[in-house]
Each structure stands twice: as structure tokens, then as C-alpha cells.
Amino acid sequence: MFGRGIKLFRLFGIQVELHWTFLLALVLWGVLGRFGFAANLLLGLTVFGSVLVHELGHSLVAMRRQVRIAGIELHFFGGVAKMVDLPRNPRDEIAIAAAGPLTSLGLAVLAGTSWWLTGLAPLAWVAQVNLTLAIFNLLPALPMDGGRIFRAALQTRLGGLRATRIASTVARGFAVAIAVLGLFTDPFLVLLAVLLWTMAGQERRLAEWRHLEATGLPQVKIVFRDAFGRTMVVEDIGQRW
Ligand SMILES: [Zn+2]
């Protein structure tokens, strides 16, 4: 699935790519946003930069903990730092998962303080976008960062498979709640809920496959469609944040 995006540049040796859905999001944002086209686009680019910094936060902590990064992909719903290896233990997983929201939170505080000192309106945007990123990603719904932290916390006592099953069920509960909320407020939330539901299922299948592999049962190859309708073979998927 990786490598089909538009290659942008390398940062700290990490290839940054754009998925076509990100460009779609940028255009939609420009047209449907609250401000004029140019201002909306600028806000869209602020989101782009903020998501990129968030994913870099994950990536750099991952690399420090001997988890290789295949690249960062930005798409409609944000970004993905694609890990080649699995974190070696739940503690590493928590550190890598927490790095993204903490980076966003740090950037929000920095931008907020700068805004307070200078009164420059775009800085208020940067603060708002990053605060939203931090809070949204801390939702304890797998595969969101908060969900990964929740799963890793359960894992020490319950093992990877049970922890993932519980975390993905909780995530699907969140998906239902978000969908219901979206029906009354914003249709975008319904779309988000569908994506969350699908991805929570993928995480569960992935954990089941890993469990089968680890217990030495006959190897199975699971083929399914990912959230963007692409066919995936489970062996191709690394851990994602
Ligand atoms: Zn994240």
C-alpha cells in the first residue's frame, strides 16, 4: 500500500508522502471552509504541517527505540507513520504512541504563547489545530494513539491478543457513539466513525494473525480491504500510528 502516494521530501531520513485523499481534503477544505478560499487553504496547510510534526514525533521516538520507519503518509484523516518493526514491549509502544499527542500539545502551547505575545492571528490557528490533534488522538479508541496506549496498558496483564480484542471492541463503541453524534451534527463525523470501525477490525485481525503465527499454528494469509478500499495482505502491514 505504501509508495503509491506522491513523494514529497525526506525529513530525518524519513520519506514523506501525500495520499491523493489528502489533496482532496485540502480542496474540500478550501471550498467548504468558513473563510475565503485562500484563508481556508492556508488553514489546510497549517493542518498539513501540524499532522506532519505529530507523525515526526512518533517516528523519532520510534527510531530511538529501534523501531524502523518506512515513511510518513498524509491522507484524508491525518497521517500515518509506518513502522517496519513492532515495538519490543508495551512500554516502548506507550512511549511511541504518546510521542505524537505530546508533540502536538507542545506545539499548541508554543503557538498559543507566541500568539498571546504577538497577537498574530495565524498563531492562534496553529495553537487550535494542534490542541485538537492532541485531544482527538488521545481518544482511547484503537488505532488512535490513545487506543494504543490503552491496549499496551492492558497487554502486560492480558497478553497482546486479549488486549487488542478488548481495545478494538471499545473502539467500535466509540465509532457508534461518534456516528450517532454525527447524525445530529456533522456528516463528516459519520464518515470518520465508519473509518474507525473498519480500522478497529483490522487491528483485531492483525493481532489474531500474529497470535496464530506466534503459537506456531499453520500460517494463514489474511486478505482484506483497507479503509481506502485497497486490497491488503496482512503480511504487508506494519504497525501504524
Ligand atoms: Zn498519532
py3Dmol code that shows the C-alpha trace and the ligand (Angstrom):
import py3Dmol

protein = """\
ATOM      1  CA  MET A   1       0.000   0.000   0.000  1.00  0.00           C
ATOM      2  CA  PHE A   2       2.914   2.293   0.686  1.00  0.00           C
ATOM      3  CA  GLY A   3       4.797   4.025  -2.136  1.00  0.00           C
ATOM      4  CA  ARG A   4       1.732   4.849  -4.201  1.00  0.00           C
ATOM      5  CA  GLY A   5       1.487   8.343  -2.777  1.00  0.00           C
ATOM      6  CA  ILE A   6       3.142  11.483  -4.074  1.00  0.00           C
ATOM      7  CA  LYS A   7       6.676  11.587  -2.735  1.00  0.00           C
ATOM      8  CA  LEU A   8       7.383  14.991  -1.209  1.00  0.00           C
ATOM      9  CA  PHE A   9      10.685  15.133   0.657  1.00  0.00           C
ATOM     10  CA  ARG A  10      12.760  13.356   3.275  1.00  0.00           C
ATOM     11  CA  LEU A  11      12.979  14.568   6.878  1.00  0.00           C
ATOM     12  CA  PHE A  12      15.455  12.943   9.293  1.00  0.00           C
ATOM     13  CA  GLY A  13      15.832  10.261   6.616  1.00  0.00           C
ATOM     14  CA  ILE A  14      12.075   9.593   6.601  1.00  0.00           C
ATOM     15  CA  GLN A  15      10.235   9.729   3.279  1.00  0.00           C
ATOM     16  CA  VAL A  16       7.132  11.950   3.451  1.00  0.00           C
ATOM     17  CA  GLU A  17       4.334  11.145   1.004  1.00  0.00           C
ATOM     18  CA  LEU A  18       0.886  12.540   0.205  1.00  0.00           C
ATOM     19  CA  HIS A  19      -2.008  10.175  -0.392  1.00  0.00           C
ATOM     20  CA  TRP A  20      -4.370  11.558  -3.056  1.00  0.00           C
ATOM     21  CA  THR A  21      -7.179  11.769  -0.455  1.00  0.00           C
ATOM     22  CA  PHE A  22      -5.128  14.430   1.335  1.00  0.00           C
ATOM     23  CA  LEU A  23      -5.252  16.692  -1.736  1.00  0.00           C
ATOM     24  CA  LEU A  24      -8.992  16.035  -1.904  1.00  0.00           C
ATOM     25  CA  ALA A  25      -9.307  17.099   1.727  1.00  0.00           C
ATOM     26  CA  LEU A  26      -7.313  20.264   1.010  1.00  0.00           C
ATOM     27  CA  VAL A  27      -9.582  21.231  -1.918  1.00  0.00           C
ATOM     28  CA  LEU A  28     -12.760  20.414   0.059  1.00  0.00           C
ATOM     29  CA  TRP A  29     -11.404  22.469   2.917  1.00  0.00           C
ATOM     30  CA  GLY A  30     -10.700  25.378   0.563  1.00  0.00           C
ATOM     31  CA  VAL A  31     -14.210  25.293  -0.899  1.00  0.00           C
ATOM     32  CA  LEU A  32     -16.285  24.384   2.154  1.00  0.00           C
ATOM     33  CA  GLY A  33     -14.369  26.204   4.878  1.00  0.00           C
ATOM     34  CA  ARG A  34     -15.692  29.132   6.847  1.00  0.00           C
ATOM     35  CA  PHE A  35     -13.337  31.735   5.362  1.00  0.00           C
ATOM     36  CA  GLY A  36     -12.299  32.798   1.861  1.00  0.00           C
ATOM     37  CA  PHE A  37     -10.614  30.209  -0.380  1.00  0.00           C
ATOM     38  CA  ALA A  38      -7.063  31.456   0.256  1.00  0.00           C
ATOM     39  CA  ALA A  39      -7.532  31.620   4.029  1.00  0.00           C
ATOM     40  CA  ASN A  40      -9.111  28.170   4.039  1.00  0.00           C
ATOM     41  CA  LEU A  41      -6.217  26.785   2.033  1.00  0.00           C
ATOM     42  CA  LEU A  42      -3.752  28.360   4.438  1.00  0.00           C
ATOM     43  CA  LEU A  43      -5.600  26.725   7.303  1.00  0.00           C
ATOM     44  CA  GLY A  44      -5.447  23.421   5.395  1.00  0.00           C
ATOM     45  CA  LEU A  45      -1.691  23.793   5.040  1.00  0.00           C
ATOM     46  CA  THR A  46      -1.459  24.543   8.760  1.00  0.00           C
ATOM     47  CA  VAL A  47      -3.192  21.229   9.380  1.00  0.00           C
ATOM     48  CA  PHE A  48      -0.763  19.550   6.967  1.00  0.00           C
ATOM     49  CA  GLY A  49       2.262  20.934   8.828  1.00  0.00           C
ATOM     50  CA  SER A  50       0.784  20.070  12.221  1.00  0.00           C
ATOM     51  CA  VAL A  51      -0.016  16.483  11.254  1.00  0.00           C
ATOM     52  CA  LEU A  52       3.468  16.117   9.806  1.00  0.00           C
ATOM     53  CA  VAL A  53       5.080  17.320  13.053  1.00  0.00           C
ATOM     54  CA  HIS A  54       2.781  14.960  15.020  1.00  0.00           C
ATOM     55  CA  GLU A  55       3.885  11.983  12.909  1.00  0.00           C
ATOM     56  CA  LEU A  56       7.532  13.053  13.194  1.00  0.00           C
ATOM     57  CA  GLY A  57       7.106  12.963  16.979  1.00  0.00           C
ATOM     58  CA  HIS A  58       6.025   9.311  16.755  1.00  0.00           C
ATOM     59  CA  SER A  59       8.746   8.489  14.238  1.00  0.00           C
ATOM     60  CA  LEU A  60      11.700   9.971  16.099  1.00  0.00           C
ATOM     61  CA  VAL A  61      10.790   8.271  19.388  1.00  0.00           C
ATOM     62  CA  ALA A  62      10.218   5.013  17.473  1.00  0.00           C
ATOM     63  CA  MET A  63      13.649   5.247  15.853  1.00  0.00           C
ATOM     64  CA  ARG A  64      15.271   5.887  19.222  1.00  0.00           C
ATOM     65  CA  ARG A  65      13.665   2.662  20.383  1.00  0.00           C
ATOM     66  CA  GLN A  66      14.982   0.598  17.485  1.00  0.00           C
ATOM     67  CA  VAL A  67      11.737   0.622  15.523  1.00  0.00           C
ATOM     68  CA  ARG A  68      12.444   1.380  11.851  1.00  0.00           C
ATOM     69  CA  ILE A  69      10.192   3.796   9.945  1.00  0.00           C
ATOM     70  CA  ALA A  70       9.232   3.083   6.332  1.00  0.00           C
ATOM     71  CA  GLY A  71       7.808   6.570   5.864  1.00  0.00           C
ATOM     72  CA  ILE A  72       5.107   9.063   6.759  1.00  0.00           C
ATOM     73  CA  GLU A  73       1.944   9.197   4.667  1.00  0.00           C
ATOM     74  CA  LEU A  74      -0.575  12.027   4.918  1.00  0.00           C
ATOM     75  CA  HIS A  75      -4.163  11.249   3.938  1.00  0.00           C
ATOM     76  CA  PHE A  76      -7.733  12.487   4.328  1.00  0.00           C
ATOM     77  CA  PHE A  77      -7.991  11.813   8.046  1.00  0.00           C
ATOM     78  CA  GLY A  78      -4.485  12.812   9.017  1.00  0.00           C
ATOM     79  CA  GLY A  79      -1.248  10.930   8.862  1.00  0.00           C
ATOM     80  CA  VAL A  80       0.357   7.568   9.352  1.00  0.00           C
ATOM     81  CA  ALA A  81       3.922   6.855  10.416  1.00  0.00           C
ATOM     82  CA  LYS A  82       4.524   3.393   9.077  1.00  0.00           C
ATOM     83  CA  MET A  83       6.665   1.243  11.330  1.00  0.00           C
ATOM     84  CA  VAL A  84       8.657  -1.617   9.855  1.00  0.00           C
ATOM     85  CA  ASP A  85       9.172  -3.368  13.189  1.00  0.00           C
ATOM     86  CA  LEU A  86       6.909  -3.903  16.165  1.00  0.00           C
ATOM     87  CA  PRO A  87       7.770  -2.179  19.449  1.00  0.00           C
ATOM     88  CA  ARG A  88       9.627  -4.689  21.594  1.00  0.00           C
ATOM     89  CA  ASN A  89       7.443  -4.261  24.659  1.00  0.00           C
ATOM     90  CA  PRO A  90       4.324  -2.410  25.873  1.00  0.00           C
ATOM     91  CA  ARG A  91       6.483   0.292  27.451  1.00  0.00           C
ATOM     92  CA  ASP A  92       8.019   1.140  24.058  1.00  0.00           C
ATOM     93  CA  GLU A  93       4.575   1.090  22.462  1.00  0.00           C
ATOM     94  CA  ILE A  94       3.243   3.558  25.052  1.00  0.00           C
ATOM     95  CA  ALA A  95       6.252   5.876  24.554  1.00  0.00           C
ATOM     96  CA  ILE A  96       5.875   5.844  20.747  1.00  0.00           C
ATOM     97  CA  ALA A  97       2.089   6.297  20.860  1.00  0.00           C
ATOM     98  CA  ALA A  98       2.274   9.120  23.414  1.00  0.00           C
ATOM     99  CA  ALA A  99       5.002  10.975  21.463  1.00  0.00           C
ATOM    100  CA  GLY A 100       2.554  12.196  18.788  1.00  0.00           C
ATOM    101  CA  PRO A 101      -0.058  13.850  21.038  1.00  0.00           C
ATOM    102  CA  LEU A 102       2.668  15.228  23.321  1.00  0.00           C
ATOM    103  CA  THR A 103       4.404  16.809  20.320  1.00  0.00           C
ATOM    104  CA  SER A 104       1.098  18.360  19.209  1.00  0.00           C
ATOM    105  CA  LEU A 105       0.425  19.587  22.728  1.00  0.00           C
ATOM    106  CA  GLY A 106       3.899  21.134  22.916  1.00  0.00           C
ATOM    107  CA  LEU A 107       3.380  22.893  19.591  1.00  0.00           C
ATOM    108  CA  ALA A 108      -0.043  24.144  20.759  1.00  0.00           C
ATOM    109  CA  VAL A 109       1.458  25.653  23.905  1.00  0.00           C
ATOM    110  CA  LEU A 110       4.315  27.222  21.905  1.00  0.00           C
ATOM    111  CA  ALA A 111       1.980  28.697  19.277  1.00  0.00           C
ATOM    112  CA  GLY A 112      -0.539  29.805  21.924  1.00  0.00           C
ATOM    113  CA  THR A 113       2.141  31.615  23.917  1.00  0.00           C
ATOM    114  CA  SER A 114       3.524  33.254  20.755  1.00  0.00           C
ATOM    115  CA  TRP A 115       0.009  34.355  19.817  1.00  0.00           C
ATOM    116  CA  TRP A 116      -0.528  35.816  23.269  1.00  0.00           C
ATOM    117  CA  LEU A 117       2.757  37.739  22.971  1.00  0.00           C
ATOM    118  CA  THR A 118       2.414  38.943  19.375  1.00  0.00           C
ATOM    119  CA  GLY A 119      -1.326  38.925  18.673  1.00  0.00           C
ATOM    120  CA  LEU A 120      -0.735  37.365  15.223  1.00  0.00           C
ATOM    121  CA  ALA A 121      -3.959  35.578  14.267  1.00  0.00           C
ATOM    122  CA  PRO A 122      -2.394  32.640  12.321  1.00  0.00           C
ATOM    123  CA  LEU A 123      -0.582  31.602  15.503  1.00  0.00           C
ATOM    124  CA  ALA A 124      -3.975  31.157  17.176  1.00  0.00           C
ATOM    125  CA  TRP A 125      -4.913  28.791  14.332  1.00  0.00           C
ATOM    126  CA  VAL A 126      -1.738  26.767  14.801  1.00  0.00           C
ATOM    127  CA  ALA A 127      -2.467  26.509  18.531  1.00  0.00           C
ATOM    128  CA  GLN A 128      -6.076  25.454  17.929  1.00  0.00           C
ATOM    129  CA  VAL A 129      -5.238  22.879  15.259  1.00  0.00           C
ATOM    130  CA  ASN A 130      -2.535  21.284  17.390  1.00  0.00           C
ATOM    131  CA  LEU A 131      -4.644  21.217  20.524  1.00  0.00           C
ATOM    132  CA  THR A 132      -7.411  19.493  18.546  1.00  0.00           C
ATOM    133  CA  LEU A 133      -4.905  16.981  17.148  1.00  0.00           C
ATOM    134  CA  ALA A 134      -3.610  16.188  20.636  1.00  0.00           C
ATOM    135  CA  ILE A 135      -7.060  15.724  22.195  1.00  0.00           C
ATOM    136  CA  PHE A 136      -8.557  13.819  19.257  1.00  0.00           C
ATOM    137  CA  ASN A 137      -5.630  11.396  19.070  1.00  0.00           C
ATOM    138  CA  LEU A 138      -5.774  10.680  22.785  1.00  0.00           C
ATOM    139  CA  LEU A 139      -9.257   9.186  22.391  1.00  0.00           C
ATOM    140  CA  PRO A 140      -8.855   5.637  23.771  1.00  0.00           C
ATOM    141  CA  ALA A 141     -10.066   4.090  20.513  1.00  0.00           C
ATOM    142  CA  LEU A 142      -7.717   1.773  18.608  1.00  0.00           C
ATOM    143  CA  PRO A 143      -5.949   2.577  16.235  1.00  0.00           C
ATOM    144  CA  MET A 144      -5.811   6.119  17.627  1.00  0.00           C
ATOM    145  CA  ASP A 145      -2.811   6.873  19.845  1.00  0.00           C
ATOM    146  CA  GLY A 146      -4.956   6.778  22.985  1.00  0.00           C
ATOM    147  CA  GLY A 147      -6.236   3.358  21.937  1.00  0.00           C
ATOM    148  CA  ARG A 148      -2.665   2.093  21.510  1.00  0.00           C
ATOM    149  CA  ILE A 149      -1.748   3.337  24.974  1.00  0.00           C
ATOM    150  CA  PHE A 150      -4.884   1.659  26.386  1.00  0.00           C
ATOM    151  CA  ARG A 151      -4.070  -1.601  24.584  1.00  0.00           C
ATOM    152  CA  ALA A 152      -0.433  -1.586  25.729  1.00  0.00           C
ATOM    153  CA  ALA A 153      -1.551  -0.965  29.328  1.00  0.00           C
ATOM    154  CA  LEU A 154      -3.851  -3.999  29.152  1.00  0.00           C
ATOM    155  CA  GLN A 155      -1.246  -6.089  27.365  1.00  0.00           C
ATOM    156  CA  THR A 156       1.059  -6.563  30.339  1.00  0.00           C
ATOM    157  CA  ARG A 157      -1.668  -8.419  32.219  1.00  0.00           C
ATOM    158  CA  LEU A 158      -3.811  -9.920  29.452  1.00  0.00           C
ATOM    159  CA  GLY A 159      -1.420 -10.565  26.582  1.00  0.00           C
ATOM    160  CA  GLY A 160      -1.491  -8.994  23.126  1.00  0.00           C
ATOM    161  CA  LEU A 161      -4.467 -10.850  21.680  1.00  0.00           C
ATOM    162  CA  ARG A 162      -6.961 -10.281  24.513  1.00  0.00           C
ATOM    163  CA  ALA A 163      -5.779  -6.709  24.972  1.00  0.00           C
ATOM    164  CA  THR A 164      -6.339  -5.983  21.268  1.00  0.00           C
ATOM    165  CA  ARG A 165      -9.774  -7.656  21.283  1.00  0.00           C
ATOM    166  CA  ILE A 166     -10.907  -5.530  24.224  1.00  0.00           C
ATOM    167  CA  ALA A 167      -9.369  -2.343  22.803  1.00  0.00           C
ATOM    168  CA  SER A 168     -10.945  -2.888  19.378  1.00  0.00           C
ATOM    169  CA  THR A 169     -14.362  -3.540  20.941  1.00  0.00           C
ATOM    170  CA  VAL A 170     -14.044  -0.312  22.932  1.00  0.00           C
ATOM    171  CA  ALA A 171     -13.008   1.473  19.718  1.00  0.00           C
ATOM    172  CA  ARG A 172     -16.110   0.195  17.936  1.00  0.00           C
ATOM    173  CA  GLY A 173     -18.189   1.529  20.829  1.00  0.00           C
ATOM    174  CA  PHE A 174     -16.616   4.924  20.212  1.00  0.00           C
ATOM    175  CA  ALA A 175     -17.304   4.558  16.478  1.00  0.00           C
ATOM    176  CA  VAL A 176     -21.012   4.009  17.175  1.00  0.00           C
ATOM    177  CA  ALA A 177     -21.123   6.985  19.550  1.00  0.00           C
ATOM    178  CA  ILE A 178     -19.348   9.240  17.028  1.00  0.00           C
ATOM    179  CA  ALA A 179     -21.704   8.099  14.244  1.00  0.00           C
ATOM    180  CA  VAL A 180     -24.784   8.885  16.347  1.00  0.00           C
ATOM    181  CA  LEU A 181     -23.336  12.280  17.238  1.00  0.00           C
ATOM    182  CA  GLY A 182     -22.564  12.871  13.551  1.00  0.00           C
ATOM    183  CA  LEU A 183     -26.159  12.121  12.529  1.00  0.00           C
ATOM    184  CA  PHE A 184     -27.284  15.109  14.592  1.00  0.00           C
ATOM    185  CA  THR A 185     -24.353  17.410  13.921  1.00  0.00           C
ATOM    186  CA  ASP A 186     -21.771  16.880  11.154  1.00  0.00           C
ATOM    187  CA  PRO A 187     -21.912  14.189   8.398  1.00  0.00           C
ATOM    188  CA  PHE A 188     -18.092  14.218   8.392  1.00  0.00           C
ATOM    189  CA  LEU A 189     -18.219  12.519  11.806  1.00  0.00           C
ATOM    190  CA  VAL A 190     -20.244   9.641  10.338  1.00  0.00           C
ATOM    191  CA  LEU A 191     -17.538   9.077   7.732  1.00  0.00           C
ATOM    192  CA  LEU A 192     -14.928   9.197  10.462  1.00  0.00           C
ATOM    193  CA  ALA A 193     -16.908   6.663  12.509  1.00  0.00           C
ATOM    194  CA  VAL A 194     -17.053   4.230   9.559  1.00  0.00           C
ATOM    195  CA  LEU A 195     -13.305   4.519   9.123  1.00  0.00           C
ATOM    196  CA  LEU A 196     -12.692   4.000  12.851  1.00  0.00           C
ATOM    197  CA  TRP A 197     -14.966   0.911  12.874  1.00  0.00           C
ATOM    198  CA  THR A 198     -13.097  -0.590   9.901  1.00  0.00           C
ATOM    199  CA  MET A 199      -9.651   0.132  11.280  1.00  0.00           C
ATOM    200  CA  ALA A 200     -10.520  -1.271  14.707  1.00  0.00           C
ATOM    201  CA  GLY A 201     -11.491  -4.506  12.936  1.00  0.00           C
ATOM    202  CA  GLN A 202      -8.201  -4.535  11.041  1.00  0.00           C
ATOM    203  CA  GLU A 203      -6.237  -4.185  14.273  1.00  0.00           C
ATOM    204  CA  ARG A 204      -8.103  -7.143  15.699  1.00  0.00           C
ATOM    205  CA  ARG A 205      -7.481  -9.323  12.632  1.00  0.00           C
ATOM    206  CA  LEU A 206      -3.834  -8.328  12.671  1.00  0.00           C
ATOM    207  CA  ALA A 207      -3.489  -9.363  16.331  1.00  0.00           C
ATOM    208  CA  GLU A 208      -5.259 -12.663  15.652  1.00  0.00           C
ATOM    209  CA  TRP A 209      -2.912 -13.386  12.781  1.00  0.00           C
ATOM    210  CA  ARG A 210       0.151 -12.532  14.868  1.00  0.00           C
ATOM    211  CA  HIS A 211      -1.132 -14.792  17.612  1.00  0.00           C
ATOM    212  CA  LEU A 212      -1.540 -17.681  15.163  1.00  0.00           C
ATOM    213  CA  GLU A 213       1.948 -17.090  13.864  1.00  0.00           C
ATOM    214  CA  ALA A 214       3.449 -16.903  17.353  1.00  0.00           C
ATOM    215  CA  THR A 215       1.739 -20.080  18.535  1.00  0.00           C
ATOM    216  CA  GLY A 216       3.110 -21.987  15.545  1.00  0.00           C
ATOM    217  CA  LEU A 217      -0.248 -22.928  14.062  1.00  0.00           C
ATOM    218  CA  PRO A 218      -0.418 -23.326  10.276  1.00  0.00           C
ATOM    219  CA  GLN A 219       0.282 -19.948   8.771  1.00  0.00           C
ATOM    220  CA  VAL A 220      -2.717 -18.163   7.386  1.00  0.00           C
ATOM    221  CA  LYS A 221      -2.665 -15.329   4.965  1.00  0.00           C
ATOM    222  CA  ILE A 222      -5.438 -12.845   5.600  1.00  0.00           C
ATOM    223  CA  VAL A 223      -6.510 -10.701   2.690  1.00  0.00           C
ATOM    224  CA  PHE A 224      -8.908  -7.848   3.272  1.00  0.00           C
ATOM    225  CA  ARG A 225      -9.707  -4.376   2.078  1.00  0.00           C
ATOM    226  CA  ASP A 226      -8.384  -1.422   3.973  1.00  0.00           C
ATOM    227  CA  ALA A 227     -10.246   1.783   4.739  1.00  0.00           C
ATOM    228  CA  PHE A 228      -9.487   3.178   1.281  1.00  0.00           C
ATOM    229  CA  GLY A 229     -10.753   0.054  -0.482  1.00  0.00           C
ATOM    230  CA  ARG A 230      -7.295  -1.246  -1.330  1.00  0.00           C
ATOM    231  CA  THR A 231      -6.678  -4.957  -1.065  1.00  0.00           C
ATOM    232  CA  MET A 232      -4.231  -5.733   1.693  1.00  0.00           C
ATOM    233  CA  VAL A 233      -2.381  -8.902   2.567  1.00  0.00           C
ATOM    234  CA  VAL A 234      -1.827  -8.895   6.271  1.00  0.00           C
ATOM    235  CA  GLU A 235       1.913  -9.604   5.958  1.00  0.00           C
ATOM    236  CA  ASP A 236       2.348  -6.302   4.180  1.00  0.00           C
ATOM    237  CA  ILE A 237       1.132  -4.250   7.102  1.00  0.00           C
ATOM    238  CA  GLY A 238       3.466  -2.957   9.709  1.00  0.00           C
ATOM    239  CA  GLN A 239       2.369  -1.241  12.872  1.00  0.00           C
ATOM    240  CA  ARG A 240       0.862   2.120  12.189  1.00  0.00           C
ATOM    241  CA  TRP A 241       0.414   5.278  14.188  1.00  0.00           C
TER     242      TRP A 241
END
"""
ligand_1 = """\
1
ZN
Zn -0.607 9.958 16.405
"""
view = py3Dmol.view(width=600, height=400)
view.addModel(protein, "pdb")
view.setStyle({"model": 0}, {"cartoon": {"style": "trace"}})
view.addModel(ligand_1, "xyz")
view.setStyle({"model": 1}, {"stick": {}})
view.zoomTo()
view.show()
